Amino acid sequence: MLSKALSARILIVDDHHAARTTLRELLDWHSFQVCGDAENGKEAIEKVIELKPDIVLLDIDMPVMSGISAATEIRRIAPATKIVFLTVHEGPGFKAGTRPWAHGFVSKSEAGKELIPTLERVAGITANEMTIECPHCKVRQNIHVAVRQGSTQQERQYISCINCHSEFDVKAGKIVGGPFIA
């Protein structure tokens, strides 16, 4: 898994220059490939289009455009890009609230021990893309479904469309990314 993690291209997004610099140094020290950084959500979207990162390490509270707003747009324009929130916000309620957009969540107070393992886990996710259609609003979106070694079994999952917020079930492997809430 480590070799996959090392090849993952990471975009760092935080409104504090010192935080971006520190994160870049930490990721470089752990041999991750940092492809760029941004200081707000609007700039993050531009960099996702330009740099096509595998993972966006995204702060939540930023000027111009918040991390949540940026994550929503990143999910739309680059559904294969994985998002890891790195924020001062803590608590299970807040973490659960970011779940529709995130593949990982790390509190800045726990970053020293949780960030690298989280990025290694997220970078190691292998997935196949499939298209699903919301039965209510007919929006078609790509999702990414985790591949299990030696298994072709599919599971039913209850998800909610972020376009119309209607809920429906999908038969697939474990959904790991896309614009729908798993």
C-alpha positions as CSV (number, residue, x, y, z in Angstrom):
1,M,0.0,0.0,0.0
2,L,2.9,2.4,0.7
3,S,3.9,2.6,-3.0
4,K,0.4,3.6,-4.0
5,A,0.4,6.2,-1.2
6,L,3.7,7.6,-2.4
7,S,2.5,8.0,-6.0
8,A,-0.7,9.9,-4.9
9,R,-0.7,13.5,-5.9
10,I,-1.8,15.7,-3.1
11,L,-3.2,19.3,-3.1
12,I,-3.0,21.2,0.2
13,V,-5.7,23.7,0.9
14,D,-5.5,25.9,4.0
15,D,-5.9,29.7,4.4
16,H,-2.8,29.9,6.6
17,H,0.5,30.0,4.7
18,A,2.4,28.6,7.7
19,A,0.0,25.6,7.9
20,R,0.5,24.9,4.1
21,T,4.3,25.1,4.5
22,T,4.3,22.8,7.5
23,L,2.0,20.3,5.8
24,R,4.2,20.3,2.7
25,E,7.3,19.7,4.7
26,L,5.6,16.8,6.6
27,L,4.3,15.2,3.5
28,D,7.6,15.6,1.7
29,W,9.4,14.0,4.7
30,H,7.0,11.1,4.4
31,S,7.7,10.9,0.6
32,F,4.2,12.0,-0.5
33,Q,4.0,14.0,-3.8
34,V,2.6,17.4,-3.1
35,C,1.4,18.8,-6.5
36,G,0.4,22.3,-5.2
37,D,-1.4,24.3,-2.6
38,A,-4.3,26.8,-2.4
39,E,-5.4,29.3,0.2
40,N,-9.2,29.1,-0.2
41,G,-11.9,27.0,-1.7
42,K,-12.2,29.0,-4.9
43,E,-8.5,28.6,-5.6
44,A,-8.7,24.9,-4.7
45,I,-11.3,24.3,-7.4
46,E,-9.1,26.1,-9.9
47,K,-6.1,24.0,-8.8
48,V,-8.1,20.7,-9.0
49,I,-8.9,21.5,-12.6
50,E,-5.3,22.5,-13.4
51,L,-3.3,19.9,-11.4
52,K,-5.7,17.0,-11.3
53,P,-4.6,15.8,-7.8
54,D,-5.5,12.3,-6.5
55,I,-6.2,13.7,-3.0
56,V,-7.2,17.2,-1.7
57,L,-6.2,17.9,1.9
58,L,-8.8,20.5,2.7
59,D,-9.4,22.9,5.6
60,I,-13.0,23.8,6.3
61,D,-13.0,27.3,7.6
62,M,-11.5,29.6,5.0
63,P,-12.3,33.0,3.5
64,V,-13.7,33.4,-0.1
65,M,-15.1,29.9,-0.2
66,S,-15.3,27.3,2.7
67,G,-14.0,23.8,2.4
68,I,-17.5,22.3,2.5
69,S,-18.5,24.5,-0.5
70,A,-15.3,23.6,-2.3
71,A,-15.7,19.9,-1.6
72,T,-19.2,20.0,-3.1
73,E,-17.8,21.5,-6.3
74,I,-14.8,19.2,-6.4
75,R,-17.1,16.2,-6.1
76,R,-19.0,17.5,-9.2
77,I,-16.0,18.3,-11.4
78,A,-13.6,15.6,-10.3
79,P,-15.5,12.7,-8.7
80,A,-12.4,10.4,-8.6
81,T,-10.5,13.0,-6.5
82,K,-10.5,12.0,-2.9
83,I,-11.0,14.6,-0.2
84,V,-9.5,14.5,3.3
85,F,-10.7,17.2,5.6
86,L,-8.0,18.6,8.0
87,T,-9.7,21.0,10.4
88,V,-9.8,22.4,13.9
89,H,-13.3,21.2,14.2
90,E,-13.7,18.0,16.2
91,G,-16.5,15.7,17.4
92,P,-18.5,12.9,15.9
93,G,-21.4,15.2,14.8
94,F,-19.1,17.5,12.8
95,K,-17.2,14.5,11.3
96,A,-20.5,12.9,10.3
97,G,-21.6,16.1,8.7
98,T,-18.6,16.1,6.3
99,R,-19.1,12.4,5.3
100,P,-20.9,13.1,2.0
101,W,-17.8,14.7,0.6
102,A,-14.9,13.2,2.5
103,H,-12.8,10.0,2.3
104,G,-11.1,11.0,5.5
105,F,-11.3,13.4,8.4
106,V,-8.4,14.5,10.6
107,S,-8.6,17.0,13.4
108,K,-5.6,19.4,13.4
109,S,-5.0,18.6,17.0
110,E,-4.5,14.9,16.1
111,A,-2.7,15.5,12.8
112,G,0.7,14.4,14.2
113,K,-0.5,10.9,14.7
114,E,-3.5,10.5,12.3
115,L,-2.7,12.4,9.1
116,I,-0.1,10.1,7.5
117,P,-2.0,6.9,8.2
118,T,-5.2,8.5,6.9
119,L,-3.5,9.6,3.7
120,E,-1.9,6.2,3.2
121,R,-5.3,4.5,3.7
122,V,-7.1,6.9,1.3
123,A,-4.3,6.7,-1.3
124,G,-4.6,2.9,-1.2
125,I,-8.3,2.7,-2.0
126,T,-8.8,1.0,-5.4
127,A,-12.2,1.5,-7.0
128,N,-14.1,1.0,-10.2
129,E,-16.3,3.7,-11.6
130,M,-20.0,3.2,-12.3
131,T,-22.8,5.5,-13.2
132,I,-26.0,5.6,-11.2
133,E,-29.2,7.5,-11.8
134,C,-31.3,9.0,-9.1
135,P,-34.8,7.5,-9.6
136,H,-36.5,10.7,-8.6
137,C,-34.7,13.6,-10.4
138,K,-32.9,11.4,-13.0
139,V,-29.5,13.0,-12.4
140,R,-26.8,10.6,-13.6
141,Q,-23.5,10.7,-11.7
142,N,-20.4,8.6,-11.5
143,I,-19.6,6.9,-8.2
144,H,-16.5,4.9,-7.2
145,V,-17.0,1.5,-5.8
146,A,-14.3,-0.3,-3.7
147,V,-13.0,-3.5,-5.2
148,R,-12.6,-6.4,-2.8
149,Q,-10.0,-9.0,-3.6
150,G,-11.6,-12.2,-4.9
151,S,-15.2,-11.0,-4.4
152,T,-17.8,-10.2,-7.0
153,Q,-20.6,-9.9,-4.4
154,Q,-22.6,-6.7,-4.4
155,E,-24.3,-5.1,-1.5
156,R,-27.4,-2.9,-1.3
157,Q,-26.7,0.5,0.2
158,Y,-29.1,3.2,1.1
159,I,-27.9,6.6,-0.3
160,S,-29.3,10.1,-0.8
161,C,-29.0,12.2,-3.9
162,I,-27.3,15.5,-3.2
163,N,-29.2,17.1,-6.1
164,C,-32.8,16.4,-4.9
165,H,-32.0,14.8,-1.5
166,S,-34.3,11.9,-2.2
167,E,-33.2,8.5,-0.7
168,F,-32.9,5.3,-2.6
169,D,-30.9,2.1,-2.5
170,V,-28.2,0.9,-4.9
171,K,-26.8,-2.5,-5.4
172,A,-23.0,-2.2,-5.6
173,G,-19.8,-2.9,-3.8
174,K,-18.8,-0.4,-1.1
175,I,-19.3,3.1,-2.5
176,V,-16.1,5.1,-1.7
177,G,-16.6,8.2,-3.7
178,G,-19.1,10.3,-5.7
179,P,-21.7,13.0,-5.4
180,F,-24.1,10.8,-3.5
181,I,-24.2,10.3,0.3
182,A,-23.3,6.8,1.3
